[in-house]
Amino acid sequence: MVVQCWADLKQPFRQAYALMQAGAAALAAGKRAKGASHFGRGIGLARSIGAHLLCHQIETLAARARIDLGNEQIGDKPKAPLG
């Protein structure tokens, strides 16, 4: 899976982006739970590196699908540098 490749290369931004894309693809295929799981993992990773725009994109896709990602704030300090 593309997500794992980015993880192996220690590229958290690209990994989070791939999770967003995988979530959208899962939703399009009618796999809501899988999509929600991908979005949840992706937003968690994006928040941890302070990728605010990516967080917004994931939140927007999740909101359109009526998926609750929790109420954490994206304004928190990043825990890791962008990769």
ABEGO torsion letter per residue (X at the ends): XAAAAAAAAGBAAAAAAAAAAAAAAAAAAGBAAAAAAAAAAAAAAAAAAGBAAAAAAAAAAAAAAGBBAEABBAABBBABBBX
